[in-house]
Amino acid sequence: MMKSLERKGDFLMQRMNWKTITAIYGLTTVAMVAPQMAHASWPLYKRYEVPGYSYLPNAALAVNSYNYAVGSANYTSNAQDFTAMFGGANVASTFYTMPNLWNSMELNSLNSKGQAVGSAYINGRMTAVYTQPGLPYQNMQAGLTYTYQSFGAGVNHFGIAVGGYNREGTSGVETHMFRYDPVAQARTGDWINLIPGGINENGLMAAVNIKPTNYYKLCELALVPANGNMTIKNAPGYFTWMQPNSVSTYGGLTVVGDMTSYLLNASNSYKNGFAYNKSLDKWMILGGVGNQYFETHGLGVDVWGTKAVGYTVDQNGVQTATVWEYSNGNWNPTAVSDLLPSDFNWKYTEATSISPTGAISGIGMRRQGERWVPTSFVLTPNALIRLGAFEGGIYGGLTASPTVHLNGRDPFTLTINMGADSSLIGLLNVVRIEGGETEGSFTMQTKGVDTKTTVAVSANLGGYSTVQQYLLLPAVLEGMTVSFGDGGGAGKVMLKGSAGPSGDTIRMTTSDPNVTVPATVKIGANQNSAPFRIMVGSGAKRGSLVTITATLGDGSVSQAFRVR
């Protein structure tokens, strides 16, 4: 099954430990910080399996803000036969039907609009492709000649993508990075000698420069903005190879990726994940779970630059899906299994992507009978969204304004789908939480009830759903008005809420038998008031104080007036 493009080379290695880092600071002007062991604070998560095709292996490689994931899935028992997959939290997976002459396909980046990029083998060559809901595939390398291979490396919220390709040039094989606009269906920029590692929401692309220009030939990280000049940052001297895999938008701009060094780690390899923060000009090694010096791989960073995902490899070659949180100046590792209840049928081996609000995609091994099968997952925080409650209940017939709370932030507006299990609740189909906000309010119109009634309102973000129970209360008397003229008057009784389907019967009395009102007043179903007449008899004394009382159940209201 294809994975993100990884360049490997043969390097002269020598055994060193982390204490030798300081010996090579003279090769670079930036500081390198060794990892510190600390257990980061993460919420509890819920796991959703992303099913493969007919229980065959699959790989979820990216997740978006709606908890949907893309990747690839085998469709035969042959590991070379795979196609692109779209799945996610609590949704059925779909698999792309490939056109003629397409052999295999994988998607490795996805935005919240469902636009994705990846690669397909077309006529036997790996080719960058762009997909979006309801529209034909786009070949991102269309028009290029003498091309050996190309791949899509990332797509941002606005649909702008980044990719790379190799082609035959005048001096041999050339490596290029390009920006791609799906509206124009055209490459809008091209940079030679760069291998891309992602694009952020501001259109900035991260890449490695495979032909360093600095005096010591140190590995170079290229940061290419949407507009303006490229910035080159030299990696520490012991980086002998580097590949960025993801770049944040905020938090000082953080790049996460993989590197190879001549420093032997506790897994008996020379590979490590790294994080670079541009605003701090700070390079750090991503420490391993269980032993900070184990081999690690950094595959993704969130848009805020504070959380990263990947995996740890221990001394026995066992992979552990790993997440990191940046706090107190360190990237602190946590095993993905620590975020979830124990389940002996799952082994979490790789975390591949993280959304702005903390949803995680990844790959694990799931027990199927006597076999362990590579299977994808999406994890969401248990309290990703929640609905505000009303203490004591809501009087049926009133309009309430609850709030949808988001456990986290997204830089762009999220659409929350709403629903109710009863016709007693009327609400809009969607609620929007504006970009950067953590909550959004909505209007909930209720209907009157005869007895206390519990109704459920649901909020859904992609496949994630939460339910809040609301208690509807029968209406109660709230007030009464009276007005008078010569020989009589009129009144009105009013409810807090509306009468239920059976209506409400109000009992009426007066303090003076010479002033009469109806014995009862009927308020019809879903109504909140009713009029009544006041008759003043000849025996009533002008100027006397009379009190009218209305009673419903255990509640009553009274209104006093003087006879004219």
C-alpha positions as CSV (number, residue, x, y, z in Angstrom):
1,M,0.0,0.0,0.0
2,M,1.4,3.4,-0.9
3,K,2.5,5.8,1.8
4,S,3.6,9.4,1.7
5,L,6.7,9.7,-0.5
6,E,9.8,9.0,1.5
7,R,13.3,9.6,0.2
8,K,16.0,7.3,1.7
9,G,19.7,7.3,1.2
10,D,22.9,5.7,2.5
11,F,24.6,7.8,5.1
12,L,27.8,7.5,7.0
13,M,26.7,6.8,10.6
14,Q,28.5,6.9,13.9
15,R,27.4,5.9,17.3
16,M,26.6,8.9,19.5
17,N,24.2,9.7,22.3
18,W,22.2,12.8,23.0
19,K,24.9,14.3,25.1
20,T,27.0,14.8,22.0
21,I,24.4,17.3,20.6
22,T,26.2,20.3,22.1
23,A,29.4,19.3,20.3
24,I,27.9,20.1,16.9
25,Y,26.1,23.4,17.7
26,G,29.0,25.2,16.0
27,L,27.7,23.9,12.6
28,T,24.5,25.9,12.8
29,T,23.1,29.1,14.2
30,V,19.9,27.6,15.6
31,A,19.4,25.8,18.9
32,M,18.5,22.1,19.2
33,V,16.6,20.9,22.2
34,A,16.7,17.3,23.4
35,P,13.3,15.8,24.4
36,Q,12.1,15.9,27.9
37,M,9.9,13.1,29.3
38,A,6.5,14.2,30.7
39,H,3.0,12.8,30.3
40,A,0.9,15.3,28.4
41,S,-2.7,16.0,29.4
42,W,-5.2,14.8,26.7
43,P,-9.0,14.3,27.0
44,L,-10.5,10.9,26.8
45,Y,-11.4,9.7,23.3
46,K,-13.9,7.6,21.5
47,R,-12.8,5.2,18.8
48,Y,-14.6,4.8,15.5
49,E,-13.5,2.0,13.2
50,V,-13.1,3.0,9.5
51,P,-14.1,-0.2,7.7
52,G,-12.1,-1.4,4.8
53,Y,-13.3,-3.2,1.7
54,S,-14.7,-6.6,2.7
55,Y,-12.6,-6.8,5.9
56,L,-9.4,-6.3,4.0
57,P,-6.5,-4.0,5.2
58,N,-6.9,-0.2,4.9
59,A,-5.1,3.0,5.9
60,A,-6.7,6.3,7.0
61,L,-4.1,9.0,6.3
62,A,-5.9,12.2,7.0
63,V,-8.9,13.5,9.0
64,N,-10.8,16.8,8.7
65,S,-12.9,19.0,11.0
66,Y,-16.0,16.9,10.4
67,N,-14.2,13.7,11.5
68,Y,-14.1,12.3,8.0
69,A,-11.0,10.5,6.8
70,V,-9.4,9.6,3.5
71,G,-6.7,7.0,2.7
72,S,-6.6,3.8,0.8
73,A,-8.0,0.3,1.0
74,N,-7.2,-3.1,-0.5
75,Y,-10.0,-4.5,-2.7
76,T,-8.4,-7.9,-3.3
77,S,-6.1,-10.0,-1.2
78,N,-3.2,-8.7,-3.3
79,A,-1.6,-6.0,-1.3
80,Q,-0.8,-4.1,-4.6
81,D,-4.5,-3.8,-5.4
82,F,-5.9,-0.8,-3.5
83,T,-8.1,2.2,-4.2
84,A,-8.9,5.5,-2.5
85,M,-11.1,5.4,0.6
86,F,-13.4,7.9,2.2
87,G,-14.8,7.1,5.6
88,G,-14.7,8.5,9.1
89,A,-16.5,8.5,12.5
90,N,-19.8,6.6,12.4
91,V,-20.1,6.6,8.6
92,A,-19.9,3.8,6.1
93,S,-16.7,3.8,4.0
94,T,-16.9,4.4,0.3
95,F,-14.3,3.3,-2.2
96,Y,-13.4,5.1,-5.4
97,T,-14.1,3.5,-8.7
98,M,-10.9,4.0,-10.8
99,P,-11.1,4.9,-14.5
100,N,-9.5,2.6,-17.1
101,L,-5.7,2.4,-16.9
102,W,-5.7,3.4,-13.3
103,N,-4.1,0.6,-11.2
104,S,-4.1,1.9,-7.6
105,M,-5.1,5.1,-5.8
106,E,-4.5,6.7,-2.4
107,L,-5.6,10.0,-0.9
108,N,-3.4,11.5,1.8
109,S,-4.7,15.0,2.6
110,L,-8.3,16.2,3.1
111,N,-9.9,19.5,3.9
112,S,-13.3,20.3,5.5
113,K,-14.9,20.8,2.2
114,G,-14.2,17.2,1.1
115,Q,-11.4,18.2,-1.3
116,A,-8.5,15.8,-1.2
117,V,-5.2,15.1,-2.9
118,G,-3.1,12.0,-3.4
119,S,-1.7,9.7,-6.0
120,A,-2.9,7.1,-8.5
121,Y,-0.9,4.8,-10.7
122,I,-2.0,5.8,-14.2
123,N,-0.4,3.8,-17.0
124,G,1.9,2.4,-14.4
125,R,3.2,5.8,-13.2
126,M,2.5,7.4,-9.9
127,T,0.5,10.5,-10.7
128,A,-0.8,13.4,-8.5
129,V,-4.6,13.6,-8.4
130,Y,-7.1,16.0,-7.0
131,T,-10.7,15.0,-6.0
132,Q,-13.7,17.0,-4.8
133,P,-17.3,15.9,-4.1
134,G,-19.4,15.4,-7.2
135,L,-16.8,16.5,-9.7
136,P,-14.4,14.5,-11.9
137,Y,-10.9,13.7,-10.9
138,Q,-8.2,16.2,-11.8
139,N,-4.8,15.1,-13.0
140,M,-2.5,17.6,-11.2
141,Q,0.5,16.9,-13.5
142,A,-1.5,17.3,-16.8
143,G,0.6,19.0,-19.4
144,L,4.0,18.0,-17.9
145,T,6.2,16.0,-20.2
146,Y,9.1,13.6,-19.5
147,T,7.7,13.0,-16.0
148,Y,8.6,9.9,-14.0
149,Q,6.2,10.3,-11.0
150,S,4.2,13.0,-9.2
151,F,2.2,13.1,-6.0
152,G,-0.3,15.3,-4.1
153,A,1.1,16.3,-0.7
154,G,-1.5,18.6,0.9
155,V,-4.6,20.7,0.4
156,N,-5.8,23.6,2.6
157,H,-9.3,24.9,3.5
158,F,-9.4,27.0,0.4
159,G,-8.7,24.1,-1.9
160,I,-5.2,25.2,-2.8
161,A,-3.0,22.1,-3.0
162,V,0.7,21.4,-3.1
163,G,2.4,18.5,-5.0
164,G,5.7,17.3,-6.3
165,Y,7.1,15.6,-9.4
166,N,10.3,14.2,-10.9
167,R,11.1,14.8,-14.5
168,E,13.9,14.5,-17.0
169,G,15.7,17.8,-17.3
170,T,18.7,19.1,-19.3
171,S,21.1,17.9,-16.6
172,G,19.3,14.8,-15.5
173,V,16.4,14.0,-13.2
174,E,14.9,17.1,-11.6
175,T,12.7,17.3,-8.5
176,H,10.0,19.9,-8.4
177,M,7.4,21.2,-6.0
178,F,4.3,22.9,-7.4
179,R,1.2,24.8,-6.2
180,Y,-2.1,23.7,-7.7
181,D,-5.4,25.6,-8.1
182,P,-8.4,23.3,-8.8
183,V,-10.6,26.1,-10.1
184,A,-8.2,27.0,-12.8
185,Q,-7.1,23.3,-13.0
186,A,-3.6,24.6,-13.3
187,R,-0.3,24.7,-11.5
188,T,0.3,28.2,-10.3
189,G,3.9,28.0,-9.2
190,D,6.9,25.7,-9.6
191,W,10.1,25.3,-7.5
192,I,13.0,23.1,-8.4
193,N,14.9,20.9,-5.9
194,L,12.1,21.0,-3.3
195,I,10.1,18.0,-2.0
196,P,6.9,19.3,-0.4
197,G,5.7,18.4,3.1
198,G,2.3,20.2,3.3
199,I,0.5,23.5,2.9
200,N,-1.2,25.5,5.6
201,E,-4.3,27.7,5.7
202,N,-2.3,30.8,4.7
203,G,-1.0,29.1,1.6
204,L,2.5,28.6,3.0
205,M,4.2,25.4,1.8
206,A,6.9,23.5,3.7
207,A,9.5,21.5,1.8
208,V,13.0,20.1,2.0
209,N,15.6,21.5,-0.3
210,I,17.5,18.5,-1.7
211,K,20.4,20.6,-3.0
212,P,21.4,22.7,0.0
213,T,23.0,26.1,-0.7
214,N,24.6,26.7,2.6
215,Y,28.4,26.5,3.1
216,Y,28.3,23.3,5.3
217,K,25.6,21.6,3.1
218,L,23.3,21.2,6.1
219,C,19.8,20.0,5.5
220,E,17.6,22.9,4.5
221,L,13.9,23.5,5.3
222,A,12.2,25.7,2.8
223,L,9.1,27.8,3.7
224,V,7.4,29.1,0.6
225,P,4.6,31.6,1.3
226,A,1.6,32.2,-0.9
227,N,3.1,35.6,-1.8
228,G,6.6,36.8,-1.1
229,N,10.0,35.3,-0.9
230,M,11.0,31.8,0.2
231,T,12.7,31.4,3.6
232,I,15.4,28.8,4.1
233,K,16.2,27.4,7.5
234,N,19.3,25.3,8.1
235,A,18.7,22.2,10.2
236,P,21.2,21.2,13.0
237,G,24.4,19.7,11.8
238,Y,23.5,16.1,12.7
239,F,20.5,16.1,10.4
240,T,21.8,14.0,7.5
241,W,18.4,13.8,5.8
242,M,15.1,15.5,6.5
243,Q,11.5,15.3,5.2
244,P,8.8,17.7,6.5
245,N,5.3,16.1,6.7
246,S,3.0,18.8,8.0
247,V,2.9,22.5,8.7
248,S,0.7,24.5,11.1
249,T,-0.9,27.9,10.4
250,Y,-0.8,29.4,13.9
251,G,1.3,29.1,17.0
252,G,4.4,30.6,15.4
253,L,4.3,28.2,12.5
254,T,5.4,24.7,13.3
255,V,6.7,22.1,10.9
256,V,6.7,18.4,11.9
257,G,8.5,15.7,10.0
258,D,11.2,13.0,9.9
259,M,14.9,13.1,9.9
260,T,17.9,10.8,9.8
261,S,21.0,11.6,11.8
262,Y,24.3,10.1,12.7
263,L,23.1,9.8,16.3
264,L,22.2,6.2,17.2
265,N,19.0,6.1,19.2
266,A,17.8,3.5,21.7
267,S,16.0,1.6,18.9
268,N,19.3,1.0,17.2
269,S,18.4,3.2,14.3
270,Y,19.2,6.8,13.2
271,K,15.7,8.0,12.6
272,N,13.7,10.5,14.6
273,G,10.7,12.8,14.3
274,F,11.3,16.5,14.6
275,A,9.4,19.7,15.2
276,Y,10.6,23.2,14.1
277,N,9.0,26.4,15.4
278,K,9.7,29.3,13.1
279,S,8.9,32.2,15.5
280,L,11.2,30.7,18.2
281,D,13.7,29.4,15.6
282,K,13.7,26.2,17.6
283,W,14.4,22.6,16.5
284,M,13.3,19.8,18.7
285,I,13.4,16.0,18.6
286,L,10.0,14.3,19.2
287,G,10.7,11.9,22.1
288,G,9.4,8.4,22.1
289,V,6.8,6.7,24.3
290,G,8.4,4.6,27.0
291,N,11.9,5.9,26.3
292,Q,12.5,9.4,25.0
293,Y,15.4,8.1,22.9
294,F,13.3,5.6,20.9
295,E,12.9,6.0,17.2
296,T,10.0,8.3,16.4
297,H,8.2,9.6,13.3
298,G,6.3,12.9,13.1
299,L,3.5,12.7,10.6
300,G,1.1,15.5,11.4
301,V,0.6,18.7,13.3
302,D,-2.6,20.5,14.1
303,V,-3.4,24.0,12.7
304,W,-2.6,25.6,16.0
305,G,0.9,24.2,16.2
306,T,0.4,22.6,19.6
307,K,-0.4,19.0,19.0
308,A,1.4,16.5,16.7
309,V,0.9,12.8,15.8
310,G,3.0,9.9,14.5
311,Y,4.4,6.8,16.0
312,T,7.2,5.4,18.2
313,V,9.4,2.3,17.3
314,D,10.9,0.5,20.3
315,Q,14.0,-1.6,20.5
316,N,12.1,-4.6,19.3
317,G,10.7,-2.9,16.3
318,V,7.2,-2.6,17.8
319,Q,5.3,0.5,16.6
320,T,3.1,2.5,19.0
321,A,0.8,5.2,17.7
322,T,1.9,8.4,19.5
323,V,0.6,11.9,20.0
324,W,2.6,14.9,21.3
325,E,1.5,18.0,23.0
326,Y,3.7,21.1,23.2
327,S,3.7,22.5,26.7
328,N,6.3,24.1,29.0
329,G,8.8,24.3,26.1
330,N,8.6,20.5,25.3
331,W,6.8,18.1,23.0
332,N,5.5,15.6,25.5
333,P,4.6,12.1,24.1
334,T,1.5,10.0,24.9
335,A,0.6,6.6,23.5
336,V,-2.7,6.7,21.7
337,S,-3.8,3.7,23.7
338,D,-3.7,5.9,26.8
339,L,-6.5,8.0,25.3
340,L,-8.9,5.1,25.1
341,P,-10.5,2.4,27.3
342,S,-8.5,-0.8,27.2
343,D,-9.4,-3.1,24.3
344,F,-7.4,-6.3,23.7
345,N,-8.8,-6.5,20.2
346,W,-6.9,-3.4,19.0
347,K,-3.2,-2.5,18.7
348,Y,-2.7,1.2,17.7
349,T,0.4,1.4,15.5
350,E,0.3,4.8,13.7
351,A,-1.5,8.2,14.2
352,T,-1.5,9.9,10.8
353,S,-3.3,13.2,11.1
354,I,-5.0,15.5,13.6
355,S,-7.8,18.0,13.1
356,P,-8.0,21.5,14.6
357,T,-10.4,20.2,17.4
358,G,-8.3,17.1,18.1
359,A,-9.8,14.3,16.1
360,I,-7.1,11.8,15.1
361,S,-6.9,9.4,12.2
362,G,-4.7,6.4,12.3
363,I,-3.9,2.8,11.5
364,G,-3.9,-0.1,13.9
365,M,-4.2,-3.9,14.0
366,R,-7.6,-5.3,14.8
367,R,-8.2,-8.9,15.8
368,Q,-10.6,-10.6,13.3
369,G,-10.9,-14.2,14.6
370,E,-7.4,-15.7,14.7
371,R,-5.9,-12.9,12.5
372,W,-4.7,-9.4,13.1
373,V,-5.7,-7.2,10.2
374,P,-4.4,-3.6,9.5
375,T,-7.5,-1.5,10.1
376,S,-8.1,2.3,10.2
377,F,-9.6,4.4,12.9
378,V,-10.8,7.9,13.7
379,L,-10.7,9.1,17.3
380,T,-12.8,12.0,18.6
381,P,-12.7,13.6,22.1
382,N,-15.6,12.2,24.2
383,A,-16.9,15.7,24.7
384,L,-16.2,17.1,21.2
385,I,-19.5,19.0,21.2
386,R,-22.2,19.3,23.8
387,L,-25.5,21.1,24.3
388,G,-26.3,23.4,27.1
389,A,-28.9,22.3,29.6
390,F,-31.8,24.2,31.3
391,E,-32.0,23.6,35.0
392,G,-35.5,22.8,36.1
393,G,-36.9,22.4,32.6
394,I,-38.6,24.6,29.9
395,Y,-42.3,25.5,30.0
396,G,-43.8,24.1,26.8
397,G,-44.7,26.7,24.3
398,L,-41.8,29.0,25.2
399,T,-38.8,29.7,22.9
400,A,-35.5,28.7,24.4
401,S,-32.0,29.5,23.2
402,P,-29.5,26.8,24.2
403,T,-25.9,26.8,23.1
404,V,-23.8,24.3,21.3
405,H,-20.3,24.1,22.8
406,L,-17.2,23.0,20.9
407,N,-14.4,21.4,22.9
408,G,-11.7,23.2,21.0
409,R,-11.5,25.7,18.2
410,D,-11.5,25.6,14.5
411,P,-10.2,28.6,12.4
412,F,-13.2,28.3,10.0
413,T,-16.9,28.1,10.5
414,L,-18.3,24.7,11.4
415,T,-21.8,23.6,10.6
416,I,-23.5,21.5,13.3
417,N,-26.4,19.4,12.1
418,M,-29.4,19.5,14.6
419,G,-32.3,17.1,15.2
420,A,-35.0,16.3,17.7
421,D,-36.9,13.1,18.5
422,S,-40.2,14.9,18.9
423,S,-42.5,17.3,17.1
424,L,-42.8,19.2,20.3
425,I,-39.4,20.7,19.4
426,G,-38.9,23.0,16.4
427,L,-35.4,24.1,15.4
428,L,-33.3,24.9,12.4
429,N,-31.5,22.0,10.7
430,V,-28.0,23.6,11.3
431,V,-26.2,25.7,13.8
432,R,-23.0,27.5,12.8
433,I,-20.0,28.0,15.1
434,E,-18.0,30.8,13.7
435,G,-14.3,30.4,13.0
436,G,-12.2,30.8,16.2
437,E,-15.3,30.6,18.5
438,T,-16.1,27.8,20.9
439,E,-19.9,28.0,20.9
440,G,-22.9,28.9,18.9
441,S,-26.5,29.5,20.1
442,F,-29.7,28.4,18.4
443,T,-33.4,28.9,18.8
444,M,-35.6,26.1,20.0
445,Q,-39.4,26.6,19.7
446,T,-41.3,24.3,22.0
447,K,-45.0,23.3,22.1
448,G,-47.3,23.0,25.0
449,V,-47.6,19.7,26.9
450,D,-50.3,18.3,29.2
451,T,-47.7,16.6,31.5
452,K,-44.0,16.7,32.1
453,T,-42.4,15.4,28.9
454,T,-38.7,14.6,28.1
455,V,-37.5,15.3,24.6
456,A,-34.1,14.7,23.1
457,V,-32.2,17.1,20.9
458,S,-29.1,15.9,19.0
459,A,-26.1,17.8,17.6
460,N,-23.9,16.2,15.0
461,L,-20.5,17.2,13.7
462,G,-19.8,14.8,10.9
463,G,-20.2,11.4,12.3
464,Y,-19.9,12.6,15.9
465,S,-23.2,12.9,17.8
466,T,-24.3,14.2,21.2
467,V,-27.7,14.2,22.7
468,Q,-29.2,16.4,25.4
469,Q,-32.5,15.6,27.2
470,Y,-34.8,18.6,27.8
471,L,-37.7,18.5,30.2
472,L,-40.9,20.3,28.9
473,L,-43.2,21.5,31.7
474,P,-46.9,22.1,31.5
475,A,-47.8,25.8,31.4
476,V,-48.5,27.6,34.6
477,L,-50.6,30.8,35.2
478,E,-48.4,33.8,34.8
479,G,-50.7,36.8,35.1
480,M,-54.1,38.4,34.6
481,T,-55.3,41.8,33.3
482,V,-58.7,43.6,33.8
483,S,-60.2,46.7,32.3
484,F,-63.6,48.4,33.2
485,G,-66.2,50.6,31.9
486,D,-69.7,51.5,33.0
487,G,-71.6,48.3,33.8
488,G,-68.8,45.8,33.5
489,G,-65.4,45.0,32.3
490,A,-63.1,42.5,30.5
491,G,-60.2,40.4,31.6
492,K,-57.6,38.1,30.3
493,V,-55.7,35.2,31.9
494,M,-52.2,34.5,30.6
495,L,-50.0,31.4,30.9
496,K,-46.3,31.0,31.2
497,G,-45.9,28.7,28.2
498,S,-48.8,27.4,26.1
499,A,-51.6,25.0,26.9
500,G,-51.0,21.3,25.9
501,P,-53.0,19.4,23.4
502,S,-55.9,19.0,25.9
503,G,-56.1,22.7,26.6
504,D,-56.2,24.2,30.1
505,T,-59.3,25.0,32.2
506,I,-58.9,28.0,34.5
507,R,-61.1,28.2,37.6
508,M,-62.4,31.7,38.3
509,T,-63.7,33.3,41.5
510,T,-64.4,36.8,42.9
511,S,-64.4,38.2,46.4
512,D,-67.8,40.0,45.9
513,P,-70.9,38.0,44.9
514,N,-72.3,41.1,43.2
515,V,-69.3,41.0,40.7
516,T,-69.4,37.8,38.7
517,V,-67.0,36.1,36.3
518,P,-67.3,32.8,34.4
519,A,-66.8,29.8,36.6
520,T,-64.1,28.5,34.2
521,V,-62.2,29.9,31.3
522,K,-60.9,27.6,28.6
523,I,-57.4,28.2,27.0
524,G,-57.2,26.2,23.8
525,A,-54.4,23.8,22.8
526,N,-51.1,25.7,22.1
527,Q,-52.7,29.0,23.2
528,N,-51.3,31.1,26.0
529,S,-54.2,33.3,27.0
530,A,-58.0,33.6,26.9
531,P,-60.4,36.5,27.6
532,F,-63.3,36.6,30.0
533,R,-66.2,39.0,30.9
534,I,-66.7,40.7,34.2
535,M,-70.3,41.5,35.2
536,V,-71.0,44.2,37.9
537,G,-74.4,43.7,39.5
538,S,-76.7,46.4,40.9
539,G,-75.8,45.4,44.4
540,A,-72.1,46.2,44.0
541,K,-71.0,49.3,45.9
542,R,-69.2,51.9,43.9
543,G,-65.6,52.3,45.1
544,S,-65.5,48.9,46.8
545,L,-62.4,46.8,46.2
546,V,-63.0,43.4,44.5
547,T,-60.4,40.7,43.9
548,I,-60.7,38.2,41.0
549,T,-58.7,35.0,41.3
550,A,-57.7,32.5,38.6
551,T,-56.5,29.0,39.5
552,L,-54.8,26.4,37.5
553,G,-53.6,23.3,39.3
554,D,-51.8,24.4,42.4
555,G,-51.1,27.9,41.0
556,S,-53.2,31.0,41.1
557,V,-53.0,34.7,40.2
558,S,-55.2,37.5,41.5
559,Q,-56.1,41.0,40.3
560,A,-57.9,43.6,42.4
561,F,-60.0,46.6,41.1
562,R,-62.4,49.1,42.5
563,V,-66.0,49.1,41.3
564,R,-67.0,52.2,39.4
